[in-house]
Amino acid sequence: MVECVDHRLLLAPLVNVDLHSARWRAAQDATGDGLPPAHAEALSAMLGKELLPRWPDEWLVLERERWDQVRLHALEGLAQRLRRDGEYLAALQTTL
């Protein structure tokens, strides 16, 4: 699960990090290459999650702010796409 490369510890490539997946999906959606509206609920649920809630570590403050900006931007883009496609209820739920 962990590899040592040049005196650094890294996660092995086989380890799936949900934050990386969520950022990738958010970036895809922001460019218009995202999932079709049928998958909007799953994407909204993924983007609705906080980064390591209840962890008091100081280094997380900046990472949480970054994640919040990414997910707000992605949710806004998704809601606009759903509205454009006539999926008004899904767009409203995404904005909430």
C-alpha positions as CSV (number, residue, x, y, z in Angstrom):
1,M,0.0,0.0,0.0
2,V,2.9,2.3,0.6
3,E,6.1,2.7,-1.4
4,C,9.4,4.3,-0.5
5,V,10.9,6.4,-3.4
6,D,13.9,8.6,-2.8
7,H,13.4,8.8,1.0
8,R,9.7,9.7,0.5
9,L,6.7,7.6,1.4
10,L,4.0,7.4,-1.3
11,L,0.8,5.6,-1.7
12,A,1.1,2.7,-4.1
13,P,-0.6,3.2,-7.5
14,L,-3.1,0.5,-6.7
15,V,-4.5,2.6,-3.8
16,N,-7.7,4.4,-4.8
17,V,-8.1,7.8,-3.1
18,D,-11.7,9.0,-3.2
19,L,-10.5,12.7,-3.1
20,H,-8.5,12.2,-6.3
21,S,-11.4,10.6,-8.0
22,A,-13.8,13.4,-6.9
23,R,-11.4,16.1,-8.1
24,W,-10.9,14.3,-11.5
25,R,-14.7,14.0,-11.9
26,A,-15.2,17.6,-10.9
27,A,-12.6,18.7,-13.5
28,Q,-14.3,16.6,-16.2
29,D,-17.6,18.1,-15.4
30,A,-16.2,21.7,-15.4
31,T,-14.9,21.1,-19.0
32,G,-18.2,19.8,-20.2
33,D,-16.9,16.2,-20.5
34,G,-18.7,15.1,-17.3
35,L,-21.3,12.5,-16.7
36,P,-24.7,12.6,-18.3
37,P,-27.5,14.1,-16.1
38,A,-28.6,10.6,-15.0
39,H,-25.4,10.4,-12.9
40,A,-25.8,13.9,-11.4
41,E,-27.1,12.6,-8.1
42,A,-24.1,10.4,-7.5
43,L,-21.7,13.2,-8.4
44,S,-23.6,15.6,-6.1
45,A,-23.3,13.1,-3.3
46,M,-19.6,12.7,-3.9
47,L,-19.0,16.5,-4.0
48,G,-21.1,17.0,-1.0
49,K,-18.7,15.3,1.3
50,E,-16.3,17.2,3.6
51,L,-12.6,16.5,3.6
52,L,-11.7,14.5,6.7
53,P,-14.4,15.9,9.0
54,R,-13.6,15.8,12.7
55,W,-9.8,15.8,12.0
56,P,-8.3,18.7,14.0
57,D,-4.9,18.8,12.1
58,E,-3.7,22.2,11.2
59,W,-2.5,21.2,7.7
60,L,-6.1,20.4,6.7
61,V,-7.3,24.0,6.9
62,L,-5.9,24.9,3.5
63,E,-6.7,21.6,1.9
64,R,-10.3,21.9,3.1
65,E,-10.6,25.4,1.6
66,R,-9.2,24.1,-1.7
67,W,-11.6,21.2,-1.7
68,D,-14.5,23.5,-0.9
69,Q,-13.7,25.7,-3.9
70,V,-13.4,22.8,-6.2
71,R,-16.7,21.3,-5.2
72,L,-18.6,24.6,-5.2
73,H,-17.3,25.3,-8.7
74,A,-18.2,21.8,-9.9
75,L,-21.7,21.8,-8.3
76,E,-22.4,25.2,-9.9
77,G,-21.4,23.9,-13.3
78,L,-23.4,20.7,-12.8
79,A,-26.5,22.7,-11.8
80,Q,-26.2,24.9,-14.8
81,R,-25.8,21.9,-17.1
82,L,-28.9,20.2,-15.6
83,R,-30.9,23.5,-15.9
84,R,-29.8,23.8,-19.6
85,D,-30.9,20.2,-20.2
86,G,-34.3,20.9,-18.6
87,E,-33.7,18.8,-15.5
88,Y,-35.0,21.5,-13.2
89,L,-35.6,19.4,-10.1
90,A,-32.1,17.8,-10.3
91,A,-30.6,21.3,-10.8
92,L,-32.4,22.6,-7.7
93,Q,-31.3,19.7,-5.6
94,T,-27.7,20.1,-6.8
95,T,-27.7,23.8,-5.8
96,L,-29.0,22.9,-2.3
